[in-house]
């Protein structure tokens, strides 16, 4: 389904919170630019009956529209948080949308061990100062949290994502 966001008319991208509620079964949601192929990444993963949300940043077309795909029947709530307006020239802090792609998947190797840090180095433009990423936790052995932060500073003692033990 394509979603037109009038406040995003003329914007480059939107930041939105998408909430899944009352899904019929387990599945996933992907949010991506209207007219683009569906990416092989999810914006939200959910279980039957879950209520779960995630913040997404999605490039939009000239009408302020983007597409949401759901793999299973569910109700969605989409809240607009902000937009990225076009700039005459790139400047520090300007958002540059990239095609969504996976930069880390430990399911292909050994799981992460609790209490350690790993360095993730996505390929981004040379002048990038930050990244926007979705963190997903799966197959956990217990409850815990993830913290994402710049590699050149100590851990700020905060969490980015909290999770429960896998069932």
TORKE-996424 format. One record per atom (N, C-alpha, C, O): residue number from 1; chain; atom name; x, y, z. Coordinates in Angstrom, 3 decimals. Example, Ala and Ser with C-alpha at 12.3 -4.5 7.8 and 13.67 -1.06 7.14 Angstrom:
BEGIN
   seq   mol   atom          x          y          z
     1     A      N     13.190     -5.690      7.800
     1     A     CA     12.300     -4.500      7.800
     1     A      C     13.200     -3.300      7.800
     1     A      O     14.236     -3.319      8.465
     2     A      N     12.850     -2.250      7.080
     2     A     CA     13.670     -1.060      7.140
     2     A      C     12.900      0.030      7.870
     2     A      O     13.409      1.138      8.039
This chain:
BEGIN
   seq   mol   atom          x          y          z
     1     A      N      0.838     -1.175      0.000
     1     A     CA      0.000      0.000      0.000
     1     A      C      0.878      1.230      0.000
     1     A      O      1.886      1.284      0.704
     2     A      N      0.492      2.226     -0.798
     2     A     CA      1.213      3.499     -0.795
     2     A      C      0.522      4.449      0.159
     2     A      O     -0.706      4.507      0.220
     3     A      N      1.315      5.183      0.896
     3     A     CA      0.793      6.126      1.877
     3     A      C      1.252      7.522      1.488
     3     A      O      2.451      7.788      1.412
     4     A      N      0.302      8.412      1.242
     4     A     CA      0.634      9.793      0.901
     4     A      C      0.591     10.630      2.169
     4     A      O     -0.392     10.602      2.910
     5     A      N      1.657     11.370      2.413
     5     A     CA      1.779     12.192      3.610
     5     A      C      1.787     13.653      3.161
     5     A      O      2.827     14.149      2.729
     6     A      N      0.650     14.356      3.251
     6     A     CA      0.584     15.741      2.752
     6     A      C      1.665     16.660      3.312
     6     A      O      2.150     17.543      2.605
     7     A      N      2.050     16.462      4.583
     7     A     CA      3.087     17.309      5.188
     7     A      C      4.454     17.084      4.548
     7     A      O      5.356     17.903      4.719
     8     A      N      4.620     15.975      3.808
     8     A     CA      5.900     15.650      3.188
     8     A      C      5.969     16.088      1.732
     8     A      O      6.937     15.774      1.040
     9     A      N      4.964     16.804      1.260
     9     A     CA      4.957     17.272     -0.127
     9     A      C      6.212     18.101     -0.379
     9     A      O      6.429     19.113      0.288
    10     A      N      7.029     17.688     -1.323
    10     A     CA      8.270     18.379     -1.637
    10     A      C      9.448     17.996     -0.758
    10     A      O     10.553     18.504     -0.953
    11     A      N      9.232     17.108      0.207
    11     A     CA     10.322     16.678      1.089
    11     A      C     11.164     15.607      0.396
    11     A      O     10.747     15.031     -0.609
    12     A      N     12.338     15.351      0.936
    12     A     CA     13.219     14.297      0.438
    12     A      C     12.913     12.961      1.118
    12     A      O     12.985     11.906      0.487
    13     A      N     12.569     13.013      2.414
    13     A     CA     12.311     11.801      3.192
    13     A      C     11.466     12.162      4.399
    13     A      O     11.360     13.330      4.773
    14     A      N     10.864     11.148      5.004
    14     A     CA     10.098     11.336      6.234
    14     A      C     10.694     10.458      7.327
    14     A      O     11.317      9.432      7.055
    15     A      N     10.487     10.885      8.565
    15     A     CA     10.765     10.065      9.735
    15     A      C      9.406      9.792     10.352
    15     A      O      8.660     10.717     10.671
    16     A      N      9.089      8.503     10.519
    16     A     CA      7.770      8.126     11.025
    16     A      C      7.895      6.994     12.018
    16     A      O      8.859      6.228     11.993
    17     A      N      6.918      6.897     12.886
    17     A     CA      6.793      5.759     13.788
    17     A      C      5.685      4.880     13.224
    17     A      O      4.565      5.344     13.015
    18     A      N      5.996      3.614     12.978
    18     A     CA      4.992      2.670     12.486
    18     A      C      4.715      1.670     13.600
    18     A      O      5.637      1.058     14.138
    19     A      N      3.444      1.509     13.941
    19     A     CA      3.034      0.553     14.961
    19     A      C      2.197     -0.537     14.317
    19     A      O      1.272     -0.245     13.559
    20     A      N      2.513     -1.790     14.613
    20     A     CA      1.741     -2.949     14.170
    20     A      C      0.896     -3.391     15.354
    20     A      O      1.397     -3.511     16.472
    21     A      N     -0.389     -3.632     15.108
    21     A     CA     -1.266     -4.118     16.161
    21     A      C     -2.229     -5.155     15.585
    21     A      O     -2.619     -5.074     14.421
    22     A      N     -2.596     -6.102     16.394
    22     A     CA     -3.534     -7.166     16.037
    22     A      C     -3.150     -7.951     14.781
    22     A      O     -4.017     -8.232     13.954
    23     A      N     -1.864     -8.316     14.616
    23     A     CA     -1.512     -9.123     13.441
    23     A      C     -2.083    -10.531     13.555
    23     A      O     -2.160    -11.092     14.648
    24     A      N     -2.486    -11.100     12.414
    24     A     CA     -3.047    -12.456     12.385
    24     A      C     -2.010    -13.521     12.706
    24     A      O     -2.356    -14.587     13.214
    25     A      N     -0.752    -13.248     12.417
    25     A     CA      0.312    -14.209     12.655
    25     A      C      1.642    -13.495     12.633
    25     A      O      1.693    -12.270     12.520
    26     A      N      2.703    -14.240     12.739
    26     A     CA      4.044    -13.660     12.683
    26     A      C      4.319    -13.103     11.293
    26     A      O      3.800    -13.611     10.299
    27     A      N      5.136    -12.060     11.228
    27     A     CA      5.457    -11.478      9.935
    27     A      C      6.378    -10.300     10.058
    27     A      O      7.079    -10.131     11.056
    28     A      N      6.367     -9.477      9.015
    28     A     CA      7.226     -8.305      8.992
    28     A      C      6.593     -7.205      8.159
    28     A      O      5.707     -7.442      7.338
    29     A      N      7.081     -5.984      8.400
    29     A     CA      6.692     -4.786      7.657
    29     A      C      7.944     -4.245      6.989
    29     A      O      9.015     -4.234      7.595
    30     A      N      7.820     -3.798      5.754
    30     A     CA      8.907     -3.070      5.080
    30     A      C      8.352     -1.728      4.631
    30     A      O      7.279     -1.669      4.030
    31     A      N      9.070     -0.653      4.916
    31     A     CA      8.718      0.689      4.445
    31     A      C      9.810      1.112      3.476
    31     A      O     10.996      1.018      3.792
    32     A      N      9.404      1.588      2.269
    32     A     CA     10.388      1.909      1.239
    32     A      C      9.811      2.917      0.254
    32     A      O      8.601      3.143      0.240
    33     A      N     10.665      3.527     -0.573
    33     A     CA     10.196      4.556     -1.504
    33     A      C      9.164      4.012     -2.497
    33     A      O      9.316      2.909     -3.023
    34     A      N      8.129      4.785     -2.742
    34     A     CA      7.090      4.419     -3.702
    34     A      C      7.731      4.239     -5.083
    34     A      O      8.532      5.065     -5.520
    35     A      N      7.365      3.150     -5.756
    35     A     CA      7.887      2.883     -7.086
    35     A      C      9.192      2.124     -7.103
    35     A      O      9.650      1.708     -8.167
    36     A      N      9.801      1.935     -5.946
    36     A     CA     11.051      1.162     -5.851
    36     A      C     10.712     -0.297     -5.566
    36     A      O      9.639     -0.595     -5.042
    37     A      N     11.617     -1.201     -5.908
    37     A     CA     11.381     -2.606     -5.555
    37     A      C     11.401     -2.774     -4.040
    37     A      O     12.100     -2.050     -3.331
    38     A      N     10.629     -3.731     -3.562
    38     A     CA     10.622     -4.007     -2.126
    38     A      C     12.002     -4.482     -1.701
    38     A      O     12.545     -5.408     -2.303
    39     A      N     12.589     -3.856     -0.661
    39     A     CA     13.925     -4.263     -0.207
    39     A      C     13.871     -5.602      0.523
    39     A      O     12.805     -6.053      0.942
    40     A      N     15.009     -6.216      0.666
    40     A     CA     15.105     -7.499      1.362
    40     A      C     15.404     -7.303      2.845
    40     A      O     16.045     -8.146      3.472
    41     A      N     14.941     -6.199      3.395
    41     A     CA     15.106     -5.913      4.820
    41     A      C     13.743     -5.547      5.402
    41     A      O     12.852     -5.092      4.685
    42     A      N     13.595     -5.749      6.696
    42     A     CA     12.338     -5.411      7.354
    42     A      C     12.501     -4.138      8.170
    42     A      O     13.595     -3.801      8.624
    43     A      N     11.376     -3.435      8.345
    43     A     CA     11.346     -2.273      9.224
    43     A      C     10.864     -2.681     10.608
    43     A      O     11.272     -2.094     11.610
    44     A      N      9.990     -3.693     10.666
    44     A     CA      9.468     -4.233     11.921
    44     A      C      9.229     -5.729     11.722
    44     A      O      8.710     -6.141     10.685
    45     A      N      9.600     -6.535     12.700
    45     A     CA      9.253     -7.953     12.756
    45     A      C      8.256     -8.122     13.895
    45     A      O      8.396     -7.489     14.942
    46     A      N      7.242     -8.980     13.695
    46     A     CA      6.218     -9.115     14.737
    46     A      C      5.731    -10.552     14.842
    46     A      O      5.889    -11.351     13.919
    47     A      N      5.127    -10.863     16.002
    47     A     CA      4.491    -12.152     16.260
    47     A      C      2.980    -11.958     16.303
    47     A      O      2.500    -10.833     16.438
    48     A      N      2.234    -13.047     16.190
    48     A     CA      0.773    -12.995     16.248
    48     A      C      0.321    -12.272     17.514
    48     A      O      0.822    -12.543     18.605
    49     A      N     -0.619    -11.358     17.360
    49     A     CA     -1.194    -10.648     18.490
    49     A      C     -0.321     -9.568     19.096
    49     A      O     -0.730     -8.932     20.068
    50     A      N      0.852     -9.341     18.566
    50     A     CA      1.790     -8.370     19.142
    50     A      C      1.367     -6.933     18.873
    50     A      O      0.660     -6.650     17.906
    51     A      N      1.801     -6.047     19.725
    51     A     CA      1.734     -4.608     19.480
    51     A      C      3.179     -4.148     19.558
    51     A      O      3.796     -4.186     20.623
    52     A      N      3.717     -3.711     18.421
    52     A     CA      5.138     -3.358     18.365
    52     A      C      5.317     -2.191     17.403
    52     A      O      4.586     -2.070     16.420
    53     A      N      6.291     -1.334     17.689
    53     A     CA      6.513     -0.185     16.815
    53     A      C      8.000     -0.013     16.549
    53     A      O      8.854     -0.585     17.227
    54     A      N      8.271      0.795     15.537
    54     A     CA      9.649      1.132     15.204
    54     A      C      9.642      2.472     14.481
    54     A      O      8.678      2.825     13.801
    55     A      N     10.714      3.195     14.637
    55     A     CA     10.882      4.451     13.901
    55     A      C     11.575      4.149     12.583
    55     A      O     12.548      3.397     12.545
    56     A      N     11.072      4.736     11.499
    56     A     CA     11.660      4.536     10.179
    56     A      C     11.958      5.882      9.540
    56     A      O     11.299      6.882      9.827
    57     A      N     12.949      5.893      8.680
    57     A     CA     13.250      7.040      7.835
    57     A      C     13.157      6.533      6.408
    57     A      O     13.874      5.610      6.022
    58     A      N     12.263      7.144      5.618
    58     A     CA     11.978      6.629      4.287
    58     A      C     12.003      7.769      3.272
    58     A      O     11.352      8.793      3.480
    59     A      N     12.751      7.606      2.170
    59     A     CA     12.670      8.589      1.091
    59     A      C     11.243      8.610      0.512
    59     A      O     10.579      7.575      0.451
    60     A      N     10.788      9.774      0.098
    60     A     CA      9.447      9.915     -0.488
    60     A      C      9.551     10.447     -1.906
    60     A      O     10.563     11.029     -2.297
    61     A      N      8.468     10.235     -2.681
    61     A     CA      8.442     10.770     -4.043
    61     A      C      7.936     12.213     -4.012
    61     A      O      7.723     12.768     -2.934
    62     A      N      7.745     12.815     -5.162
    62     A     CA      7.343     14.226     -5.259
    62     A      C      6.004     14.509     -4.585
    62     A      O      5.753     15.636     -4.160
    63     A      N      5.137     13.491     -4.482
    63     A     CA      3.838     13.691     -3.836
    63     A      C      3.895     13.440     -2.332
    63     A      O      2.871     13.530     -1.654
    64     A      N      5.083     13.124     -1.798
    64     A     CA      5.221     12.853     -0.367
    64     A      C      4.784     11.443     -0.006
    64     A      O      4.399     11.195      1.137
    65     A      N      4.834     10.507     -0.960
    65     A     CA      4.354      9.144     -0.736
    65     A      C      5.486      8.147     -0.557
    65     A      O      6.575      8.313     -1.106
    66     A      N      5.206      7.104      0.226
    66     A     CA      6.088      5.953      0.342
    66     A      C      5.217      4.710      0.457
    66     A      O      4.002      4.813      0.631
    67     A      N      5.834      3.539      0.359
    67     A     CA      5.108      2.275      0.345
    67     A      C      5.368      1.500      1.619
    67     A      O      6.479      1.504      2.150
    68     A      N      4.319      0.826      2.111
    68     A     CA      4.439     -0.079      3.254
    68     A      C      3.945     -1.450      2.803
    68     A      O      2.838     -1.581      2.280
    69     A      N      4.780     -2.474      3.010
    69     A     CA      4.411     -3.863      2.716
    69     A      C      4.288     -4.600      4.037
    69     A      O      5.140     -4.453      4.913
    70     A      N      3.226     -5.397      4.187
    70     A     CA      3.113     -6.270      5.347
    70     A      C      2.968     -7.702      4.857
    70     A      O      2.191     -7.980      3.943
    71     A      N      3.724     -8.611      5.472
    71     A     CA      3.705    -10.005      5.050
    71     A      C      2.519    -10.774      5.599
    71     A      O      2.242    -11.887      5.152
    72     A      N      1.807    -10.189      6.572
    72     A     CA      0.651    -10.838      7.182
    72     A      C     -0.364     -9.758      7.536
    72     A      O      0.013     -8.615      7.793
    73     A      N     -1.637    -10.106      7.552
    73     A     CA     -2.691     -9.143      7.867
    73     A      C     -2.473     -8.541      9.259
    73     A      O     -2.221     -9.262     10.224
    74     A      N     -2.574     -7.221      9.349
    74     A     CA     -2.387     -6.511     10.615
    74     A      C     -2.939     -5.107     10.472
    74     A      O     -3.092     -4.600      9.361
    75     A      N     -3.238     -4.476     11.608
    75     A     CA     -3.568     -3.052     11.619
    75     A      C     -2.264     -2.284     11.785
    75     A      O     -1.360     -2.728     12.493
    76     A      N     -2.170     -1.130     11.129
    76     A     CA     -0.986     -0.275     11.231
    76     A      C     -1.395      1.106     11.703
    76     A      O     -2.460      1.609     11.346
    77     A      N     -0.542      1.708     12.504
    77     A     CA     -0.685      3.098     12.910
    77     A      C      0.616      3.781     12.501
    77     A      O      1.695      3.348     12.907
    78     A      N      0.524      4.847     11.699
    78     A     CA      1.712      5.554     11.229
    78     A      C      1.655      6.983     11.743
    78     A      O      0.718      7.720     11.435
    79     A      N      2.650      7.375     12.522
    79     A     CA      2.745      8.731     13.062
    79     A      C      3.925      9.434     12.404
    79     A      O      5.048      8.930     12.435
    80     A      N      3.674     10.587     11.812
    80     A     CA      4.740     11.385     11.206
    80     A      C      5.492     12.128     12.300
    80     A      O      4.886     12.800     13.134
    81     A      N      6.819     12.005     12.293
    81     A     CA      7.647     12.666     13.292
    81     A      C      8.336     13.882     12.696
    81     A      O      8.486     14.904     13.366
    82     A      N      8.756     13.778     11.439
    82     A     CA      9.430     14.900     10.806
    82     A      C      9.709     14.615      9.351
    82     A      O      9.466     13.510      8.865
    83     A      N     10.222     15.613      8.657
    83     A     CA     10.574     15.477      7.245
    83     A      C     11.967     16.043      7.023
    83     A      O     12.432     16.903      7.770
    84     A      N     12.615     15.550      5.994
    84     A     CA     13.881     16.104      5.543
    84     A      C     13.582     16.949      4.318
    84     A      O     13.173     16.425      3.282
    85     A      N     13.781     18.244      4.433
    85     A     CA     13.532     19.166      3.333
    85     A      C     14.727     19.204      2.406
    85     A      O     15.858     18.979      2.839
    86     A      N     14.488     19.491      1.117
    86     A     CA     15.622     19.567      0.193
    86     A      C     16.523     20.751      0.530
    86     A      O     16.078     21.762      1.075
    87     A      N     17.774     20.601      0.198
    87     A     CA     18.748     21.676      0.408
    87     A      C     19.380     22.009     -0.939
    87     A      O     19.513     21.141     -1.801
    88     A      N     19.762     23.250     -1.114
    88     A     CA     20.380     23.672     -2.379
    88     A      C     21.703     22.939     -2.594
    88     A      O     22.055     22.612     -3.728
    89     A      N     22.416     22.686     -1.535
    89     A     CA     23.690     21.955     -1.625
    89     A      C     23.866     21.169     -0.336
    89     A      O     23.351     21.571      0.707
    90     A      N     24.579     20.066     -0.393
    90     A     CA     24.809     19.271      0.810
    90     A      C     25.560     20.103      1.840
    90     A      O     26.494     20.832      1.507
    91     A      N     25.149     19.986      3.065
    91     A     CA     25.787     20.706      4.167
    91     A      C     25.867     19.755      5.348
    91     A      O     25.187     18.730      5.365
    92     A      N     26.669     20.074      6.309
    92     A     CA     26.813     19.224      7.486
    92     A      C     25.448     18.932      8.085
    92     A      O     24.651     19.844      8.304
    93     A      N     25.184     17.676      8.344
    93     A     CA     23.927     17.288      8.963
    93     A      C     22.799     17.023      7.999
    93     A      O     21.726     16.615      8.443
    94     A      N     22.974     17.229      6.691
    94     A     CA     21.902     16.980      5.734
    94     A      C     21.733     15.480      5.547
    94     A      O     22.713     14.760      5.359
    95     A      N     20.495     15.011      5.597
    95     A     CA     20.208     13.596      5.413
    95     A      C     20.345     13.221      3.945
    95     A      O     19.850     13.935      3.073
    96     A      N     21.010     12.110      3.666
    96     A     CA     21.157     11.585      2.313
    96     A      C     20.596     10.170      2.315
    96     A      O     21.232      9.270      2.863
    97     A      N     19.425      9.940      1.719
    97     A     CA     18.861      8.583      1.752
    97     A      C     19.677      7.616      0.899
    97     A      O     20.151      7.971     -0.181
    98     A      N     19.834      6.397      1.393
    98     A     CA     20.513      5.328      0.682
    98     A      C     19.521      4.181      0.498
    98     A      O     18.536      4.096      1.232
    99     A      N     19.763      3.312     -0.458
    99     A     CA     18.934      2.118     -0.609
    99     A      C     19.112      1.269      0.656
    99     A      O     20.248      0.966      1.022
   100     A      N     18.018      0.874      1.337
   100     A     CA     18.179      0.041      2.526
   100     A      C     18.932     -1.241      2.198
   100     A      O     18.671     -1.891      1.185
   101     A      N     19.854     -1.588      3.058
   101     A     CA     20.596     -2.826      2.887
   101     A      C     21.128     -3.281      4.241
   101     A      O     21.359     -2.460      5.129
   102     A      N     21.319     -4.557      4.396
   102     A     CA     21.764     -5.138      5.658
   102     A      C     23.274     -5.009      5.777
   102     A      O     24.000     -5.352      4.844
   103     A      N     23.760     -4.513      6.928
   103     A     CA     25.199     -4.359      7.145
   103     A      C     25.751     -5.346      8.180
   103     A      O     26.966     -5.504      8.297
   104     A      N     24.864     -6.007      8.927
   104     A     CA     25.303     -6.997      9.903
   104     A      C     24.181     -7.989     10.127
   104     A      O     23.028     -7.592     10.301
   105     A      N     24.502     -9.282     10.127
   105     A     CA     23.537    -10.329     10.454
   105     A      C     24.324    -11.463     11.085
   105     A      O     24.920    -12.276     10.379
   106     A      N     24.328    -11.522     12.416
   106     A     CA     25.127    -12.533     13.104
   106     A      C     24.502    -13.922     13.016
   106     A      O     25.113    -14.893     13.463
   107     A      N     23.300    -14.040     12.452
   107     A     CA     22.715    -15.368     12.266
   107     A      C     23.530    -16.183     11.271
   107     A      O     23.397    -17.405     11.218
   108     A      N     24.367    -15.524     10.488
   108     A     CA     25.211    -16.217      9.512
   108     A      C     26.517    -16.709     10.136
   108     A      O     27.311    -17.370      9.466
   109     A      N     26.745    -16.392     11.415
   109     A     CA     27.963    -16.816     12.104
   109     A      C     27.607    -17.155     13.547
   109     A      O     26.598    -17.814     13.797
   110     A      N     28.408    -16.720     14.478
   110     A     CA     28.160    -16.951     15.898
   110     A      C     27.346    -15.802     16.490
   110     A      O     27.507    -14.658     16.066
   111     A      N     26.470    -16.085     17.465
   111     A     CA     25.727    -14.994     18.097
   111     A      C     26.655    -14.083     18.890
   111     A      O     27.748    -14.485     19.289
   112     A      N     26.210    -12.863     19.112
   112     A     CA     26.986    -11.942     19.939
   112     A      C     26.957    -12.411     21.386
   112     A      O     25.981    -13.009     21.838
   113     A      N     28.021    -12.135     22.096
   113     A     CA     28.125    -12.455     23.506
   113     A      C     27.787    -11.192     24.286
   113     A      O     28.228    -10.102     23.922
   114     A      N     27.016    -11.328     25.345
   114     A     CA     26.639    -10.174     26.145
   114     A      C     27.835     -9.482     26.773
   114     A      O     28.823    -10.130     27.119
   115     A      N     27.746     -8.172     26.921
   115     A     CA     28.772     -7.402     27.595
   115     A      C     29.947     -6.991     26.737
   115     A      O     30.939     -6.490     27.267
   116     A      N     29.872     -7.185     25.428
   116     A     CA     30.970     -6.781     24.554
   116     A      C     30.480     -5.743     23.546
   116     A      O     29.279     -5.593     23.326
   117     A      N     31.405     -5.047     22.955
   117     A     CA     31.095     -4.095     21.887
   117     A      C     31.653     -4.639     20.582
   117     A      O     32.703     -5.281     20.564
   118     A      N     30.947     -4.380     19.498
   118     A     CA     31.457     -4.713     18.173
   118     A      C     31.420     -3.444     17.334
   118     A      O     30.555     -2.587     17.517
   119     A      N     32.353     -3.340     16.426
   119     A     CA     32.420     -2.189     15.528
   119     A      C     31.683     -2.545     14.240
   119     A      O     32.002     -3.542     13.593
   120     A      N     30.703     -1.733     13.873
   120     A     CA     29.969     -1.902     12.617
   120     A      C     30.369     -0.737     11.730
   120     A      O     30.222      0.422     12.118
   121     A      N     30.874     -1.039     10.544
   121     A     CA     31.368     -0.003      9.632
   121     A      C     30.632     -0.069      8.296
   121     A      O     31.150     -0.631      7.331
   122     A      N     29.415      0.506      8.232
   122     A     CA     28.689      0.483      6.964
   122     A      C     29.386      1.364      5.928
   122     A      O     30.055      2.337      6.275
   123     A      N     29.221      1.012      4.666
   123     A     CA     29.783      1.834      3.600
   123     A      C     28.837      3.004      3.359
   123     A      O     27.702      2.823      2.918
   124     A      N     29.321      4.197      3.653
   124     A     CA     28.527      5.417      3.524
   124     A      C     29.378      6.458      2.795
   124     A      O     30.589      6.281      2.666
   125     A      N     28.760      7.538      2.320
   125     A     CA     29.552      8.593      1.674
   125     A      C     30.654      9.112      2.604
   125     A      O     30.485      9.130      3.823
   126     A      N     31.778      9.532      2.025
   126     A     CA     32.936      9.983      2.805
   126     A      C     32.616     11.125      3.765
   126     A      O     33.229     11.234      4.827
   127     A      N     31.652     11.984      3.393
   127     A     CA     31.348     13.136      4.247
   127     A      C     30.227     12.854      5.254
   127     A      O     29.749     13.780      5.908
   128     A      N     29.800     11.592      5.389
   128     A     CA     28.741     11.249      6.344
   128     A      C     29.225     11.479      7.771
   128     A      O     30.368     11.172      8.111
   129     A      N     28.336     12.027      8.599
   129     A     CA     28.661     12.270      9.996
   129     A      C     27.884     11.373     10.939
   129     A      O     28.209     11.280     12.122
   130     A      N     26.848     10.706     10.417
   130     A     CA     26.017      9.814     11.226
   130     A      C     25.274      8.879     10.275
   130     A      O     25.258      9.096      9.063
   131     A      N     24.658      7.837     10.835
   131     A     CA     23.840      6.922     10.048
   131     A      C     22.483      6.754     10.723
   131     A      O     22.344      6.955     11.930
   132     A      N     21.492      6.385      9.927
   132     A     CA     20.183      5.993     10.435
   132     A      C     20.080      4.501     10.176
   132     A      O     20.230      4.062      9.036
   133     A      N     19.826      3.710     11.218
   133     A     CA     19.793      2.258     11.072
   133     A      C     18.661      1.674     11.907
   133     A      O     18.225      2.275     12.889
   134     A      N     18.194      0.504     11.509
   134     A     CA     17.217     -0.260     12.272
   134     A      C     17.958     -1.392     12.960
   134     A      O     18.697     -2.135     12.313
   135     A      N     17.769     -1.530     14.263
   135     A     CA     18.368     -2.622     15.019
   135     A      C     17.286     -3.664     15.300
   135     A      O     16.199     -3.319     15.763
   136     A      N     17.575     -4.921     15.024
   136     A     CA     16.647     -6.017     15.278
   136     A      C     17.380     -7.082     16.069
   136     A      O     18.519     -7.422     15.747
   137     A      N     16.743     -7.610     17.096
   137     A     CA     17.312     -8.683     17.904
   137     A      C     16.451     -9.915     17.680
   137     A      O     15.224     -9.822     17.650
   138     A      N     17.096    -11.077     17.522
   138     A     CA     16.363    -12.319     17.315
   138     A      C     17.074    -13.466     18.022
   138     A      O     18.283    -13.404     18.249
   139     A      N     16.337    -14.503     18.367
   139     A     CA     16.884    -15.732     18.956
   139     A      C     17.710    -15.461     20.212
   139     A      O     18.808    -15.998     20.361
   140     A      N     17.192    -14.639     21.108
   140     A     CA     17.923    -14.274     22.324
   140     A      C     17.895    -15.397     23.355
   140     A      O     16.944    -16.177     23.404
   141     A      N     18.932    -15.478     24.172
   141     A     CA     18.963    -16.457     25.255
   141     A      C     18.433    -15.852     26.553
   141     A      O     18.223    -16.574     27.528
   142     A      N     18.218    -14.555     26.576
   142     A     CA     17.695    -13.887     27.759
   142     A      C     17.379    -12.441     27.446
   142     A      O     17.640    -11.957     26.344
   143     A      N     16.813    -11.754     28.428
   143     A     CA     16.495    -10.341     28.253
   143     A      C     17.779     -9.518     28.240
   143     A      O     18.788     -9.926     28.815
   144     A      N     17.739     -8.367     27.587
   144     A     CA     18.919     -7.526     27.541
   144     A      C     18.673     -6.249     26.782
   144     A      O     17.528     -5.835     26.600
   145     A      N     19.747     -5.618     26.336
   145     A     CA     19.626     -4.372     25.594
   145     A      C     20.809     -4.209     24.663
   145     A      O     21.854     -4.835     24.841
   146     A      N     20.626     -3.350     23.658
   146     A     CA     21.692     -2.928     22.755
   146     A      C     21.858     -1.428     22.901
   146     A      O     20.887     -0.706     23.125
   147     A      N     23.073     -0.968     22.774
   147     A     CA     23.340      0.464     22.731
   147     A      C     24.129      0.772     21.469
   147     A      O     25.164      0.150     21.228
   148     A      N     23.671      1.704     20.668
   148     A     CA     24.396      2.118     19.461
   148     A      C     24.948      3.515     19.706
   148     A      O     24.234      4.413     20.152
   149     A      N     26.250      3.682     19.400
   149     A     CA     26.887      4.970     19.681
   149     A      C     28.126      5.099     18.813
   149     A      O     28.626      4.095     18.306
   150     A      N     28.636      6.317     18.629
   150     A     CA     29.835      6.501     17.800
   150     A      C     31.022      5.720     18.355
   150     A      O     31.180      5.594     19.569
   151     A      N     31.849      5.201     17.460
   151     A     CA     32.968      4.366     17.889
   151     A      C     34.081      5.157     18.574
   151     A      O     34.935      4.565     19.234
   152     A      N     34.088      6.472     18.430
   152     A     CA     35.167      7.270     19.011
   152     A      C     34.826      7.846     20.385
   152     A      O     35.533      8.723     20.880
   153     A      N     33.744      7.359     21.004
   153     A     CA     33.373      7.816     22.347
   153     A      C     33.064      6.598     23.221
   153     A      O     32.720      5.540     22.694
   154     A      N     33.181      6.730     24.548
   154     A     CA     32.818      5.615     25.426
   154     A      C     31.301      5.381     25.388
   154     A      O     30.531      6.281     25.054
   155     A      N     30.890      4.162     25.735
   155     A     CA     29.461      3.845     25.810
   155     A      C     28.768      4.853     26.718
   155     A      O     29.211      5.062     27.848
   156     A      N     27.684      5.486     26.248
   156     A     CA     27.028      6.544     27.030
   156     A      C     26.112      6.030     28.136
   156     A      O     25.336      6.806     28.694
   157     A      N     26.184      4.737     28.468
   157     A     CA     25.366      4.150     29.534
   157     A      C     23.870      4.251     29.238
   157     A      O     23.066      4.392     30.158
   158     A      N     23.496      4.181     27.968
   158     A     CA     22.097      4.211     27.564
   158     A      C     21.822      3.034     26.632
   158     A      O     22.744      2.460     26.052
   159     A      N     20.548      2.683     26.495
   159     A     CA     20.187      1.615     25.562
   159     A      C     19.483      2.227     24.341
   159     A      O     18.825      3.262     24.438
   160     A      N     19.638      1.568     23.210
   160     A     CA     18.953      1.949     21.986
   160     A      C     17.779      1.022     21.746
   160     A      O     16.761      1.437     21.191
   161     A      N     17.911     -0.229     22.158
   161     A     CA     16.879     -1.247     21.961
   161     A      C     16.907     -2.195     23.147
   161     A      O     17.965     -2.714     23.502
   162     A      N     15.748     -2.429     23.768
   162     A     CA     15.615     -3.389     24.856
   162     A      C     14.862     -4.603     24.339
   162     A      O     13.989     -4.461     23.484
   163     A      N     15.182     -5.811     24.841
   163     A     CA     14.531     -7.009     24.339
   163     A      C     14.294     -8.029     25.448
   163     A      O     14.946     -8.006     26.492
   164     A      N     13.344     -8.922     25.189
   164     A     CA     12.991    -10.011     26.098
   164     A      C     13.635    -11.309     25.631
   164     A      O     14.171    -11.368     24.524
   165     A      N     13.592    -12.336     26.449
   165     A     CA     14.095    -13.650     26.051
   165     A      C     13.206    -14.215     24.948
   165     A      O     11.994    -14.000     24.956
   166     A      N     13.805    -14.936     23.997
   166     A     CA     13.043    -15.584     22.939
   166     A      C     12.188    -16.679     23.530
   166     A      O     12.578    -17.326     24.502
   167     A      N     11.022    -16.890     22.948
   167     A     CA     10.131    -17.949     23.430
   167     A      C     10.475    -19.276     22.812
   167     A      O      9.827    -20.281     23.105
